[in-house]
């Protein structure tokens, strides 16, 4: 009887394990990938996502797949890109999973042949714009917001869209002198991306940039620094802030207001791929699938506050919630070849020349 009971328990455990290893809709032989990843025993992630935000994902993954230890490096986007390129050139292995908010640099790495082609079983649950060459995958759906100091910005001044902000700065340049802040496109890849996308979506983008110049807008490379100064009152309005950062800060400081522009809200995504030179490619694939899965995306939204990409995830930081707030006004930045235009030096220099004039209000 004891033997029969033990056998039944073992069978139940094996069924549960098989279910964990091969979720519904996954290939029947997915367990082989899991076993191969466990034999590797390690996963090296290079990421621009703050380690505090990523920690719930890492811990849950290690719980789900015991025996795989995650080594997580939190880097800025330039540092990540340079480290990866140096490792790839040395031809002695690289990080396994590369996960960055620098969408254009990620697409460049894929276009240059550094990514492993891997059709994730989760593709069908993702927006089409979020998958590039079955290699690079969007993992988040982050609206780009305007944030402001609720105590110091008059209610009638709170801009509802880009046009409102332009009118406000033209109407009250003295009041907002030195009180506007934004990313610096000369020193920040993200800032450059935001500006180029604004130019595509907002016909009066250059007028807005000139208004920044006339009001002496302060430019930064860190969203954290911008929000810090808005909450302190040094600045009053910050333009172009990742929704995830704004949401996290607003939970700690209720005086930080958040606006998702009603004319259009740019949406960016943290892009992940498995390196072609990964030492632990199976573990890389496993984490990528996990990150894109319903389980992983639930954690992305509700524990990491990074805004989930899937439409079947509930919570405040989700595609579903953004859609409820702005409907069809979301403008996702597609993960495709067009992002490489941002890296064209001739176009970049032309933009920067015009930007220098705009900073002077010209």
PyMOL commands that set and color helices and strands:
alter all, ss='L'
color gray80, all
select helices_A, chain A and resi 2-21+30-40+51-64+77-90+103-111+123-125+128-130+155-157+162-171+189-201+205-214+223-232+243-252+281-292+294-302+319-329+337-343+345-359
alter helices_A, ss='H'
color red, helices_A
select strands_A, chain A and resi 42-47+69-74+97-100+131-132+136-138+142-149+180-183+218-220+237-242+256-259+265-268+271-274+330-332
alter strands_A, ss='S'
color yellow, strands_A
deselect
rebuild
show_as cartoon
